[in-house]
Amino acid sequence: MRKQVADDLGVGMSTRNKWITAHRDTDVVSKEDLSLAQENDRLRREVRILKEERDILKNCSGPLPACARYKQPVLCCG
């Protein structure tokens, strides 16, 4: 398949490989896809933060709650 592509383009395999290497990290993404990817990243961050906050609130009972690990005061443990 790769050889066929190089032959179809009229170039050698080394030239084809150089082109692939040069453009491998080039993002060819539509604006809509880029927007969706950015929104997914934002939502993943938000979910991570919410899970951390939930875990802190969940662990705020007992003599030495897990939230006491943090240097900053946590209101739920007051």
N, C-alpha and C positions, 0 to 999 in steps of 0.2 A: 504494500500500500504506500509506504513512504517513498520507495523508489519510483513508483508509478507517478506520484505527485511531482517529484523532482523532474522526471522525464516530461510530464505534461507541461510543466513550466519552462522547460528547456534549460534547466540549471543542474549543477551537480549536487550530490548529497551534502557535501560540505557547505555549499552556499545555502541550501535549504536549512541545514542545521544552524547556521549563523543567524539566519532570519528568525528562526524560532527562538533562539536564545535572546536575541535583541528585543523581541516583542513579547516574550513570555509573561512579563509582569505588567504589560500594558492592559489596563482595564478598558474594555469596550463594553460599556454598560449603558443602557438607556437611562434617561433622567428618572423615569418611573421606577426602574429597578434599583437605582441608586437611592432614591427616596425611601423605598421599602426597606432596603438594607440598613439605612440610617435609623429608620423607625424601629426596626428589629433590635438594633444595638441599644437604642435608648430604652426600649421596653425590657431588654435583658438586664441592663443596669438597674432599672427601677425594681424589677422583681428581686434581684439580689439584695438591694437595700431593704426592701420590705421584708424579705425573709430574715435578714439580720435583725431588724427591729422587732419582728415577731418573736424570734428566739430570745432576745434580750428580755422582752416582756414576759415570756413564758418562764424564764429562769429567775424571776425576781422574787421567789419565795424561799424560805429556809434561812438558816443562820448566816450563811455566807453565799449569797446568790452569785451566779455566774457573771452578772453584770458588774460585780465589784472588781472584776479584773481590769476594767477600764479606768484610766486615770481621771477622766472627767466624770462629774456626778451624773447619775442617771435618776431622773425624777421618780420613776416607779419604785425605786428601792429606798426612798427617803423615809 
